[in-house]
Amino acid sequence: MNDFDALREWVQPQHLATSGVDSHRADFERHPLHVLYITDFLKADKVARLARFLDREATYEQIYVLYATDGKYGGDQVSADVWRTADKDSRWYTCKKMTGHDPRFRLSL
C-alpha cells in the first residue's frame, strides 16, 4: 500500500498520478508564497456528499474572536456578550465552527 491508496476513493486520479503530483509540486515550489490552487480535485460524488453533510447534517457553534490582548498573533475567543460590548476596533472576526454532526443523521455517515 502506498501513500495514495487511501486517497483514491476521494481524489480525482489525475492528481494522484506521478505526472500530476510532479506538476503540483513544481507549481507549489515556483509560487513565491508556496501556495497551490487545484481545480477538480475531489470526485464529484464525494463533493456532493460532503456539501450535503456541511449544509444539512453538521452542527455548528457561533464563535467570536477579539484581537489578541497579549500582543501575540491570533485572537482571544470570547462570549457573544463580550463581543457585543467590545469596542468595534477590538473585534477581529466572528464565524461558525463545526462541532460535530446532528444526531438525527448519524446513520448517514
N, C-alpha and C positions, 0 to 999 in steps of 0.2 A: 504494500500500500504506500503510495507516495503522498506528498503533502496536499495534492489537489483532489484526491479521491473523495474526500468529504464535501468538497465544494461542487462537484459535478451535478448534483441534484438541483442546485440553486443558480449556478453561474453559466452564462452562455458559453458554449465550447470554444469559440474563437479567442476568448480571453484567457483560457487555460492552456491553449496550445503554446508550444515553445516560441513561435513567432509573435504571438500576442503578448506573452509575458515579456519578451525581449523589447518589443515596441513600447510597452507601457513603462518599462524600466528606463529606457532611453529618454522618453518624454519627461518622466519624473526628474531624472538627473539633469536634463537640459534646462528645465524651468528654474529661474533664479530663486523662487521661493520653495522649490521642491514640492509642488502640488501636482495633482493629476486629476484630470476630468475624463471620466469614462462614460460613454453612452451605451445604451443597450446592454447593460452588464448582467442584470438578473433575468432569468427565464420568465416569460410573460405570466404563466400560471402562478408562479411564486410571487410576482409583483401584485397580482390581483388578490391573492390570499393575504399577503402582508398588508395591503391597503385596507382590506375588509377588517382585518384584526385591529389595525390602528384607528380606523374610523368608528367601528361599532362595538368591538369586543374588549378593547383595552380600557383600563381605568387610569385616570389622571388626577393629579393634585396640583392646584394652583400654587406657585411659589413666587416669592417677592424677594428681590435682592437689592440692597443698597451698596454703594461704593464702599470698599473696604475702609474701615476706620483705623486700621493698624498700619496703613501705608503699603501693605503687600498687594501684589497683583491679585485680582479677583474681588469678590464681594462677600458681604455678610447676608445670609438668608435671614429674613425677619418675618414676623406675622403680618397678616393683612392690615391690622390696626396700626402697627408701627409704620408700615409702608405708607398708609394714607395720611398719617400725621407728620411724616418726614418732610423736610424741606425738598422741594422739587429738584434742586441741584444735587441732592444726595441719592436720589433714586437712580439705579443703574438699569434694571430690567425686571420684567415680570413675564412668566411663561408657565406652561403646564408641563409637568414632569410625569412620565408614565410610571405608575406604581404597581401595575400588575394587570390581571385580566378579570373581567366581570365574571363572577361565579356562574351566572346563567349560561355562559358559553364554554365552560371548562371542558366539555366533551368534544368541542370543535377543534381543539388544539391538536 
